[in-house]
């Protein structure tokens, strides 16, 4: 092992130990956030206990999508500008490898064993074996696939197709299409609740979200939100859905029981990626044009902090890494 890599591992180990220390008592559960900065070709790493940037990592061209793997050992970054994926080692907080992944990789999601990547230009989803980065199979889907999420058991992959106005269910064992359901116009971000029973899809052109029951695979409801909704996250034990509205510079808050929009929260300019922190009370919102990340308190529906990052933060995907806490 090189001296520089050894030093980096020591530095990161100390950081993670500090995060675990901060997570005790009344402090929020600690984790790291990986925010892709498309204009700076970088990823900002944020300590979610102190809400400060602890490192900036150079990646490929125009990074947008991000997926932290379930084990927390790696984070994959899609670089649409050069058609590559950067793999960040979360122990060293450095890029461990980079590999080609089609013409226009955007959305991606990591399972325990595989990585799934949606290609915007070839209208397909590809499966790669983790660690070896071996390409296993490619499936043709709808036009301009834009969002990906996995079922809790990782047996099903859900794909939104922006220019086909639909969502597809894919069997991950065979990488074959199972079912298709219509959404609103120009579906983009998609998230699944913790029980695996409901999907929430942001429809960019309809200014709405579509809620889909995964068992029947039919629409439960379509709710109006703000202007140009992009992504959805869940919080407070899945009792609230939070939708970023790009053109309104806001986040819509939805009661997932009554399916009513409760409130709209003003955030930075052109909000995109959104994700709940491990405590399920706070959320991060990446503001593309403000070069910032807003911190929302879901119990009060207010912005309580703002974190400066590099140019063009998007953080599209599951960008929060949970730090495992020591057991007594």
C-alpha positions in Angstrom: 0.0 0.0 0.0 1.3 3.4 -0.9 2.1 6.0 1.8 -0.6 8.4 0.3 -3.3 5.7 0.3 -2.4 4.7 3.9 -2.6 8.3 5.0 -5.9 8.7 3.3 -7.3 5.6 5.0 -6.2 6.8 8.4 -7.7 10.2 7.8 -11.0 8.7 6.7 -11.1 6.2 9.6 -10.6 9.1 12.1 -13.5 10.9 10.3 -15.8 7.9 10.6 -14.9 7.4 14.3 -15.7 11.1 14.9 -19.0 10.7 13.1 -19.9 7.7 15.3 -19.0 9.7 18.4 -21.3 12.5 17.4 -24.1 10.2 16.8 -24.6 9.3 20.5 -27.0 11.0 22.9 -29.2 13.7 21.4 -27.1 14.3 18.3 -28.5 13.2 14.9 -27.3 9.8 13.6 -24.1 10.4 11.6 -23.6 9.7 8.0 -21.9 11.0 4.9 -23.6 12.6 1.9 -22.1 12.4 -1.6 -23.2 15.4 -3.7 -22.4 15.4 -7.4 -21.4 18.8 -8.8 -22.0 18.7 -12.5 -20.3 22.0 -13.3 -17.2 21.3 -11.3 -16.7 17.6 -12.3 -16.6 16.7 -8.6 -18.4 15.2 -5.6 -18.7 17.1 -2.3 -18.6 14.8 0.7 -20.7 16.2 3.6 -20.5 15.2 7.2 -24.2 15.1 8.1 -23.6 15.6 11.8 -21.7 18.9 11.4 -23.3 19.7 8.0 -19.9 20.7 6.6 -18.0 19.6 3.5 -15.1 17.3 4.6 -13.7 16.5 1.2 -14.1 17.2 -2.5 -13.4 14.4 -5.0 -12.6 14.9 -8.7 -14.6 12.5 -10.9 -15.5 12.3 -14.6 -17.2 14.9 -16.9 -20.5 16.4 -15.8 -21.4 14.0 -13.0 -25.1 13.8 -12.2 -26.3 10.5 -10.8 -25.1 8.9 -7.6 -25.8 5.6 -5.8 -24.3 4.6 -2.5 -24.3 0.8 -2.2 -26.2 -1.0 0.6 -23.0 -2.2 2.3 -21.8 1.4 2.4 -18.4 0.5 0.9 -18.7 2.2 -2.5 -20.6 5.0 -4.2 -21.1 5.0 -8.0 -21.2 8.2 -9.9 -22.6 8.6 -13.5 -20.7 11.0 -15.7 -22.9 11.8 -18.8 -20.2 14.1 -20.2 -17.8 11.3 -21.0 -20.0 8.2 -20.7 -18.2 6.8 -17.7 -18.9 5.7 -14.2 -16.6 6.7 -11.3 -16.4 4.4 -8.3 -15.7 6.1 -4.9 -14.1 4.0 -2.2 -15.9 5.2 1.0 -13.0 4.1 3.2 -10.5 6.4 1.5 -12.9 8.9 -0.1 -11.0 8.5 -3.4 -12.0 7.2 -6.8 -10.9 3.6 -6.9 -11.7 3.0 -10.6 -13.5 4.4 -13.6 -15.1 2.5 -16.5 -17.1 3.2 -19.7 -20.8 2.7 -19.4 -22.6 3.5 -22.7 -23.5 6.8 -24.4 -25.5 8.6 -21.8 -25.5 7.1 -18.3 -27.6 9.1 -15.9 -29.7 7.3 -13.3 -28.1 4.4 -11.5 -28.8 2.2 -8.5 -26.6 -0.2 -6.6 -27.8 -3.5 -5.1 -25.8 -5.8 -2.9 -24.4 -7.6 -5.9 -25.1 -5.5 -9.0 -25.2 -2.1 -10.4 -28.0 -1.0 -12.7 -27.5 2.0 -15.1 -30.1 3.7 -17.3 -28.7 5.1 -20.6 -30.6 8.2 -21.7 -29.6 7.9 -25.4 -29.8 4.2 -26.1 -33.1 3.8 -24.1 -31.8 0.9 -22.1 -30.8 -0.4 -18.7 -27.6 -2.3 -18.2 -26.6 -4.6 -15.3 -23.0 -4.7 -14.1 -21.5 -7.1 -11.6 -20.2 -5.1 -8.7 -16.4 -5.0 -8.0 -15.5 -6.6 -11.3 -17.5 -4.1 -13.2 -18.3 -6.9 -15.7 -21.2 -6.0 -18.0 -23.8 -8.7 -17.7 -26.8 -7.8 -19.7 -28.7 -4.9 -21.4 -32.5 -4.5 -21.6 -34.3 -2.2 -23.9 -36.8 -0.1 -22.0 -38.8 3.0 -22.8 -37.6 6.3 -24.3 -35.1 8.2 -22.2 -35.1 6.2 -19.0 -34.6 8.7 -16.2 -35.2 7.2 -12.8 -34.3 3.9 -11.1 -35.2 2.3 -7.7 -35.1 -1.2 -6.3 -37.5 -3.3 -4.2 -36.4 -4.0 -0.6 -35.5 -7.6 -1.6 -33.7 -6.4 -4.7 -35.7 -8.7 -6.9 -37.5 -5.9 -8.8 -36.1 -2.8 -10.5 -38.4 0.1 -11.3 -37.6 2.3 -14.3 -39.3 5.6 -15.2 -39.2 6.4 -19.0 -39.5 10.2 -19.4 -40.5 10.3 -23.1 -42.7 7.2 -22.9 -44.8 8.5 -20.0 -44.6 5.2 -18.1 -42.9 3.2 -15.4 -41.7 -0.4 -15.9 -41.1 -3.2 -13.5 -38.0 -5.4 -14.3 -37.2 -8.8 -12.9 -33.6 -8.4 -11.8 -32.8 -12.1 -11.8 -33.3 -12.4 -15.6 -33.3 -8.6 -16.4 -36.6 -9.0 -18.3 -39.6 -6.7 -18.3 -42.5 -7.8 -16.1 -45.1 -5.0 -16.1 -45.7 -1.4 -17.4 -48.0 1.3 -16.0 -48.8 4.8 -17.3 -47.7 7.8 -15.3 -48.1 11.6 -15.8 -46.2 13.5 -18.5 -42.4 13.2 -18.5 -41.8 11.0 -15.4 -38.4 11.5 -13.8 -37.4 10.7 -10.2 -38.9 7.7 -8.5 -38.8 6.4 -5.0 -40.3 3.4 -3.2 -41.5 3.3 0.4 -39.8 1.1 3.0 -42.5 -1.6 2.8 -42.1 -1.9 -0.9 -45.8 -1.2 -1.5 -46.0 2.3 -3.0 -44.0 4.0 -5.7 -43.9 7.8 -5.9 -43.0 9.3 -9.4 -42.3 12.9 -10.1 -43.9 14.0 -13.4 -41.8 17.0 -14.8 -44.3 18.2 -17.4 -47.6 17.4 -15.5 -46.4 19.3 -12.4 -47.6 16.3 -10.4 -46.6 13.0 -8.8 -48.1 9.6 -9.6 -48.5 7.1 -6.7 -48.5 3.5 -7.8 -49.5 0.4 -5.8 -46.8 -2.2 -6.5 -49.0 -5.3 -6.0 -51.8 -4.3 -8.4 -49.5 -2.1 -10.4 -52.1 0.5 -10.9 -52.3 4.2 -10.1 -53.5 5.1 -6.6 -53.5 8.8 -7.1 -52.0 11.7 -9.1 -51.4 14.8 -7.0 -50.6 18.3 -8.2 -47.4 19.8 -6.8 -45.1 22.7 -7.8 -43.6 23.7 -11.2 -41.4 21.0 -12.8 -41.1 18.4 -10.1 -37.9 16.4 -10.3 -37.3 14.0 -7.4 -39.1 12.5 -4.4 -37.9 11.4 -1.0 -39.7 10.0 2.0 -39.3 10.9 5.7 -40.7 10.6 9.2 -41.3 6.9 8.9 -42.7 7.2 5.3 -45.5 9.4 6.6 -44.3 12.3 4.5 -43.2 12.6 0.8 -41.0 15.5 -0.2 -40.9 16.6 -3.9 -38.4 19.0 -5.3 -39.9 21.6 -7.7 -37.2 23.0 -10.0 -38.9 26.1 -11.4 -40.6 27.0 -8.1 -37.4 26.8 -6.0 -39.4 24.8 -3.5 -40.2 21.4 -2.0 -43.8 20.2 -1.7 -44.7 18.2 1.5 -47.3 15.5 1.1 -49.1 13.5 3.8 -48.8 9.9 2.5 -51.9 8.8 4.4 -54.4 11.5 3.4 -52.5 12.2 0.1 -52.9 15.9 0.7 -50.2 18.5 0.0 -49.6 20.0 3.4 -47.1 22.7 2.8 -44.5 24.2 0.4 -41.0 24.9 1.6 -38.8 27.5 -0.1 -35.3 26.2 -0.8 -32.4 27.2 -3.2 -32.6 27.8 -6.9 -33.4 24.8 -9.1 -33.6 22.0 -6.5 -33.1 18.5 -7.8 -31.8 15.6 -5.7 -33.3 15.0 -2.3 -32.8 12.4 0.4 -33.6 11.8 4.1 -30.7 11.5 6.6 -30.5 8.4 8.7 -32.6 9.9 11.6 -35.5 10.2 9.1 -36.2 13.7 10.4 -33.8 15.8 8.3 -33.4 15.9 4.5 -30.8 17.3 2.2 -31.8 19.1 -1.0 -29.3 19.8 -3.8 -29.9 23.2 -5.4 -28.3 23.1 -8.9 -28.2 26.8 -9.6 -27.5 28.0 -6.0 -24.4 25.8 -5.5 -25.8 24.8 -2.2 -27.5 22.0 -0.2 -30.5 22.9 1.9 -31.2 21.1 5.2 -34.9 20.6 5.9 -36.3 19.7 9.3 -39.3 17.6 8.5 -41.0 18.1 11.9 -41.3 21.9 11.3 -41.1 21.9 7.4 -38.4 24.6 7.5 -34.9 25.1 6.1 -32.6 25.2 9.1 -29.2 25.3 7.4 -27.5 25.7 4.0 -24.2 24.2 2.9 -22.1 25.6 0.1 -20.7 23.1 -2.4 -19.1 23.4 -5.8 -20.7 24.4 -9.1 -23.9 22.7 -10.2 -24.9 20.2 -7.4 -27.4 17.6 -8.6 -27.1 14.6 -6.2 -29.6 12.6 -8.3 -30.1 9.3 -6.6 -29.5 7.7 -3.2 -26.6 9.9 -2.1 -26.6 9.3 1.7 -24.2 6.7 3.2 -25.3 5.5 6.6 -22.4 4.9 9.1 -22.9 1.8 11.1 -22.9 2.4 14.8 -20.9 0.3 17.3 -22.9 -2.2 19.3 -22.4 -2.6 23.1 
